[in-house]
């Protein structure tokens, strides 16, 4: 029940983390560094809303777990984007 949403969240999560670290290495503005995390957070809240309001039940819980894992990846992305590189 929890491993399938985790594995589904790993694919976009790794893409988000890779994109964020690439943007940090390029030296772009702080907003662009945090943009992948912001978009992931919006997607996670949307998935949670759809799972809780529209689908419900066990499948809705799977959407909730998926959104939880995406929020974790978004938080890690924010931390990578906030880190000051010298």
PASERO-671394 format. One record per residue (C-alpha): residue in three letters; residue number from 1; x, y, z. Coordinates in steps of 0.02 Angstrom, whole numbers, padded with zeros to 5 digits. Layout:
! residues N
+------+--------+--------+--------+--------+
: pase : vexkol :      u :      v :      w :
+------+--------+--------+--------+--------+
:  ALA :    NUM :      X :      Y :      Z :
...
+------+--------+--------+--------+--------+
***
This chain:
! residues 86
+------+--------+--------+--------+--------+
: pase : vexkol :      u :      v :      w :
+------+--------+--------+--------+--------+
:  UNK :      1 :  00000 :  00000 :  00000 :
:  UNK :      2 :  00142 :  00120 :  00039 :
:  UNK :      3 :  00280 :  00054 : -00073 :
:  UNK :      4 :  00191 :  00083 : -00239 :
:  UNK :      5 :  00162 :  00270 : -00207 :
:  UNK :      6 :  00341 :  00283 : -00145 :
:  UNK :      7 :  00408 :  00203 : -00303 :
:  UNK :      8 :  00294 :  00312 : -00410 :
:  UNK :      9 :  00356 :  00467 : -00320 :
:  UNK :     10 :  00539 :  00419 : -00345 :
:  UNK :     11 :  00536 :  00451 : -00532 :
:  UNK :     12 :  00474 :  00633 : -00530 :
:  UNK :     13 :  00566 :  00661 : -00366 :
:  UNK :     14 :  00734 :  00616 : -00440 :
:  UNK :     15 :  00696 :  00723 : -00593 :
:  UNK :     16 :  00652 :  00871 : -00480 :
:  UNK :     17 :  00809 :  00850 : -00374 :
:  UNK :     18 :  00919 :  00834 : -00528 :
:  UNK :     19 :  00841 :  00988 : -00607 :
:  UNK :     20 :  00861 :  01089 : -00447 :
:  UNK :     21 :  01044 :  01043 : -00426 :
:  UNK :     22 :  01076 :  01081 : -00610 :
:  UNK :     23 :  00995 :  01253 : -00591 :
:  UNK :     24 :  01102 :  01286 : -00436 :
:  UNK :     25 :  01260 :  01244 : -00531 :
:  UNK :     26 :  01211 :  01361 : -00672 :
:  UNK :     27 :  01194 :  01507 : -00552 :
:  UNK :     28 :  01018 :  01563 : -00598 :
:  UNK :     29 :  00906 :  01673 : -00491 :
:  UNK :     30 :  00842 :  01607 : -00323 :
:  UNK :     31 :  00663 :  01601 : -00388 :
:  UNK :     32 :  00711 :  01485 : -00531 :
:  UNK :     33 :  00805 :  01374 : -00409 :
:  UNK :     34 :  00649 :  01354 : -00303 :
:  UNK :     35 :  00527 :  01338 : -00449 :
:  UNK :     36 :  00539 :  01147 : -00464 :
:  UNK :     37 :  00499 :  01131 : -00279 :
:  UNK :     38 :  00353 :  01251 : -00293 :
:  UNK :     39 :  00279 :  01156 : -00441 :
:  UNK :     40 :  00302 :  00989 : -00351 :
:  UNK :     41 :  00217 :  01058 : -00196 :
:  UNK :     42 :  00069 :  01119 : -00301 :
:  UNK :     43 :  00056 :  00950 : -00386 :
:  UNK :     44 :  00062 :  00861 : -00218 :
:  UNK :     45 : -00077 :  00968 : -00144 :
:  UNK :     46 : -00182 :  00942 : -00300 :
:  UNK :     47 : -00158 :  00753 : -00291 :
:  UNK :     48 : -00204 :  00754 : -00106 :
:  UNK :     49 : -00362 :  00855 : -00142 :
:  UNK :     50 : -00414 :  00739 : -00283 :
:  UNK :     51 : -00381 :  00585 : -00176 :
:  UNK :     52 : -00471 :  00652 : -00024 :
:  UNK :     53 : -00622 :  00737 : -00102 :
:  UNK :     54 : -00657 :  00647 : -00266 :
:  UNK :     55 : -00589 :  00470 : -00254 :
:  UNK :     56 : -00591 :  00425 : -00067 :
:  UNK :     57 : -00566 :  00249 : -00002 :
:  UNK :     58 : -00408 :  00148 : -00022 :
:  UNK :     59 : -00363 :  00222 : -00190 :
:  UNK :     60 : -00383 :  00396 : -00117 :
:  UNK :     61 : -00264 :  00345 :  00022 :
:  UNK :     62 : -00138 :  00293 : -00109 :
:  UNK :     63 : -00152 :  00468 : -00184 :
:  UNK :     64 : -00124 :  00538 : -00010 :
:  UNK :     65 :  00033 :  00434 :  00014 :
:  UNK :     66 :  00095 :  00488 : -00158 :
:  UNK :     67 :  00069 :  00670 : -00114 :
:  UNK :     68 :  00158 :  00645 :  00052 :
:  UNK :     69 :  00312 :  00576 : -00034 :
:  UNK :     70 :  00308 :  00715 : -00164 :
:  UNK :     71 :  00302 :  00844 : -00025 :
:  UNK :     72 :  00459 :  00765 :  00049 :
:  UNK :     73 :  00547 :  00781 : -00120 :
:  UNK :     74 :  00487 :  00961 : -00136 :
:  UNK :     75 :  00557 :  01002 :  00037 :
:  UNK :     76 :  00725 :  00926 : -00010 :
:  UNK :     77 :  00721 :  01027 : -00171 :
:  UNK :     78 :  00691 :  01187 : -00072 :
:  UNK :     79 :  00840 :  01145 :  00039 :
:  UNK :     80 :  00951 :  01117 : -00113 :
:  UNK :     81 :  00890 :  01279 : -00192 :
:  UNK :     82 :  00919 :  01378 : -00032 :
:  UNK :     83 :  01097 :  01318 : -00008 :
:  UNK :     84 :  01223 :  01456 : -00044 :
:  UNK :     85 :  01364 :  01398 : -00158 :
:  UNK :     86 :  01531 :  01486 : -00149 :
+------+--------+--------+--------+--------+
***
